[in-house]
């Protein structure tokens, strides 16, 4: 995989558990900025919207699954979570 793609699971696992909700909120603010105030949304709603957003990104070509691994384009991530940029 090129440097433009990150393994979603590895990215999530690289974050401390207590930082994961902030990452998911930043991810939704980046990809669904006009939909809701994600900073105030309940965690359960955040989790469901993250999964729905990943599926939408796959349809747009900004995420892909290869051999059971979900890869996400760095452009679909908030800048603070991009690697090697």
C-alpha angles and dihedrals in degrees: 000000000000127000089260091072130062130196103246095211093049090048092052092045092051091063123082109253093245090056095052096087090052090050092050091048091049090048091053093044087054097047102029104027098152099042104077144335095270093184089069100036121113115261093240090056090047092054093052093047092049090057092046090048092051090054091049090050089052089055089051093048094248093111132031139181118225122175090343095309120118112220121192128198112244088231088067091058129081108261093248090063099047116109128220095009 
